[in-house]
């Protein structure tokens, strides 16, 4: 089957058949293919299937031995698990894909969803905080979630112990979304199994991770970014100076969302993060009215249009095929030149993120040429890509 293709300057078209959606998922599940690399590969190769066929060769060119794409059987197994859990795959550019998330530069290409998709069409506010929350903290989270839900907002959180649990419980009747660090069918912590089942029936569970995957530490920052991306604002209720809730708050600031915090006693370590946020300019929250006052009118938040990509970039027709694309230019770089360009890129990168635009200026190369090199280095694990077009060397891979 010929896959749909799209302009290289435009976000991908939604896959319209089951086979196309399987190839999207297979590409996304292939080793060292994150969101940025996924979009880059689709842009360069015109379709997920073409990208899958090209990946092994690209990996060999990057010096990565024994690279294999995600087996088809693994994707079939994941889809079967999803069907059993009544989960639906939301691909980027699907009409149901959450519009606030789709506006992000490195939005998850696909999400598994269990529950009421209509909640994604309503304005959302995230409530996050300490797992070991105090009695006062959980009471505050419940009050905020209940009152914000009564005002028409959907409450988003991460189903963790403490503040997250209290917020979900209070917002369950009005609408709540739980973003999971593991698979959408894996409730964590296990003590929230009953709550998670209720959210799947009355609210919505979202995850970008494979079905059946148990959460690991490295998955939680990605989960936090999705929480921040979905919400118009993030409210922090109790957070230590170094906590995952502050990561969510930083993500929210990076994404242009409002950050609000509930103040706490200076001697309570669980409030130190919130007090720091307020010191640095976050809105102080006493009740739901303070949250609502910090936001634009709800009419301007609801039903935001799904982005179709840059205005200057025409969208390819839905029936476009690879035959409609111009033939790729012949490769002109020799192996020696490629290796030299790899070294030039790596020499300009360190642990601190560097803008990709800066690399283009420094190296004076064509954007497509640099894009190809960066993809090879990403597959080799030599370069990390960050939100906002930023690049860095992974820890422990500085100048050699």
Secondary structure by P-SEA (a helix, b strand, c coil): cbbbbbbccccccccccaaaaaaaaaaaacccccaaaaaaaaaacccaaaaaaaaaaaaaaacccccccccaaaaaaaaaaaaaabbbbbcccccccccccccccccccbbbbcccccccccbbbbbbbbccccaaaaaaaaaaaaaaaaabbbbbbcccccaaaaaaaaacccbbbbbbcccccccccccaaaaaaaaaacbbbbbcccccccccccaaaaaaaaaaaaccbbbbcccccccaaaaaaaaaaaabbbbbbbbcccccccaaaaaaaaaacccccccaaaaaaaccccccccccccccccccccccccccccccccccccccccaaaaaaaaaaaaaaccccbbbaaaaaaaacccaaaaaaaaaaaaaaccccccccbbbbcccccccc
